[in-house]
Amino acid sequence: MPKQILVLGGGPAGGAVAIGLRRMGYPVTLVSEPRPFDAVEGISERVLAGLKGAGFYKALQTVAPASPRQVTWNGQTSAANTEHLIVRPVFDAALLQDLISHGIELVRGRIRRQLSADGRYVVEVETSDGTVECQGDFLVEARGRAAPASGIPRVQGSKTLSLLQYWQGPEGPARSAVQSFTEGWAWMAQRADGRRYLQLTLDAGSTELPAKQALGDWCRRHLERLEQAHPFIEGAEPVGDVHARISTPVLCERSAGDSWVRVGDAAMAVDPLSGNGIFQALSSALQAPAVVNTLLQSPERGELARHFHEQRIEGLFYRFARIGRDFYAQESQWPDQAFWRKRRSWPDNQPLHTDVIPQQVSIDRRPVVRDGIITEAEVVITPDQPLGIWHLNGIELAPLLRRVRAQPERSAGDVLNDALGDSRGTQLALWMSQQGWL
């Protein structure tokens, strides 16, 4: 009988793992607690593709068409980009319907107690109908930043605080904007129904905030000084309380065990500047079903599976952290302000991308996903791809690169055409050359 999977958290990461495991034939119970506050999020076209691949068809129907986004950074304004706005409560509700349609048992409520006994995980959930007990042989922790750390050591960036203020104005076209200012940066979004979301992101350690009852006026004064905020607040008024949340980048140094994994923000939470919250959540989750399947079906490969998962979580975290670092470094108007000084050099000085030369390209064995199991295969390793590249469009690359290197007197295109038995080798040789392998 297949092992019972227990997933805690019904966001994109937890949902993607649940669907992936259900497709593998595992019985899955997912516990989801409603989001405690209203929010809007901007996503890109590649996130839409990721959501579709994960099986979130009903959730996709809630995504608004692309709307314009203006960015004012380092004194320069650009309006070249667009993004799709999603209303998270509506999106999240549709996502849960997707889970039900995939055959996942859904329990809505707040987790009050969690324990493990006799090799099983048990959680007590307070639902609208009373307390329910959920059990599983394997635990997927996907409750975001709020997930208990459970004593796991963590890497953290500068402490960051985001203040979200709601405004209401007349109906109008959907749009969003970003603007930097002395103490941080602002993200603003407007729905077609006139609901506006204005968020200030600040350094938690150096920003002096007023008492809670005065926080709304404090936010309003800061927003009124921002040119990009004017279209969002003119003719509108704040409604409700300001919602404060910690948005510090955090990486759990352990994200997998013999009978558990962490995914999404529960494994690594990135700076909101990256604008890739859902994208990184999906990135950390889409290969997790293969990790879980390996831990359950091939425990002798457990160390390999855990290493695979943790390497990818860490790699994603530092990639997004360096993207944020480089964007922060572009803002030079307030170099001595604590917010900007702390963030333009974290997490390190390693470049996001490096020019690869053939002498830096090697072949070695690394963990990969094959038929839903983590196994080892030869991959091509470069400074930009330290975890290795296994195949391209289904073609394994390491054996082909070895053949090219073994015949230096011939053109790479001819060698690869012979190896593949058709003319695809010519295009593959061009791609390898563009990557710096040849």
Secondary structure as GFF3:
##gff-version 3
##sequence-region A 1 438
A	DSSP	beta_strand	5	8	.	.	.	ID=ss1
A	DSSP	alpha_helix	12	23	.	.	.	ID=ss2
A	DSSP	beta_strand	28	32	.	.	.	ID=ss3
A	DSSP	beta_strand	40	43	.	.	.	ID=ss4
A	DSSP	alpha_helix	45	54	.	.	.	ID=ss5
A	DSSP	alpha_helix	57	60	.	.	.	ID=ss6
A	DSSP	beta_strand	66	73	.	.	.	ID=ss7
A	DSSP	beta_strand	76	87	.	.	.	ID=ss8
A	DSSP	alpha_helix	88	101	.	.	.	ID=ss9
A	DSSP	beta_strand	105	108	.	.	.	ID=ss10
A	DSSP	beta_strand	110	117	.	.	.	ID=ss11
A	DSSP	beta_strand	120	127	.	.	.	ID=ss12
A	DSSP	beta_strand	130	136	.	.	.	ID=ss13
A	DSSP	beta_strand	138	141	.	.	.	ID=ss14
A	DSSP	three_ten_helix	144	146	.	.	.	ID=ss15
A	DSSP	beta_strand	154	156	.	.	.	ID=ss16
A	DSSP	beta_strand	160	168	.	.	.	ID=ss17
A	DSSP	beta_strand	175	181	.	.	.	ID=ss18
A	DSSP	beta_strand	184	190	.	.	.	ID=ss19
A	DSSP	beta_strand	195	203	.	.	.	ID=ss20
A	DSSP	three_ten_helix	212	214	.	.	.	ID=ss21
A	DSSP	alpha_helix	215	224	.	.	.	ID=ss22
A	DSSP	three_ten_helix	227	229	.	.	.	ID=ss23
A	DSSP	alpha_helix	230	233	.	.	.	ID=ss24
A	DSSP	beta_strand	237	246	.	.	.	ID=ss25
A	DSSP	beta_strand	250	252	.	.	.	ID=ss26
A	DSSP	beta_strand	260	262	.	.	.	ID=ss27
A	DSSP	three_ten_helix	264	266	.	.	.	ID=ss28
A	DSSP	beta_strand	268	269	.	.	.	ID=ss29
A	DSSP	three_ten_helix	272	274	.	.	.	ID=ss30
A	DSSP	alpha_helix	277	285	.	.	.	ID=ss31
A	DSSP	alpha_helix	288	297	.	.	.	ID=ss32
A	DSSP	three_ten_helix	299	301	.	.	.	ID=ss33
A	DSSP	alpha_helix	302	329	.	.	.	ID=ss34
A	DSSP	alpha_helix	338	343	.	.	.	ID=ss35
A	DSSP	three_ten_helix	358	360	.	.	.	ID=ss36
A	DSSP	beta_strand	362	370	.	.	.	ID=ss37
A	DSSP	beta_strand	373	381	.	.	.	ID=ss38
A	DSSP	beta_strand	391	392	.	.	.	ID=ss39
A	DSSP	beta_strand	395	396	.	.	.	ID=ss40
A	DSSP	alpha_helix	398	406	.	.	.	ID=ss41
A	DSSP	alpha_helix	412	420	.	.	.	ID=ss42
A	DSSP	alpha_helix	424	434	.	.	.	ID=ss43
###
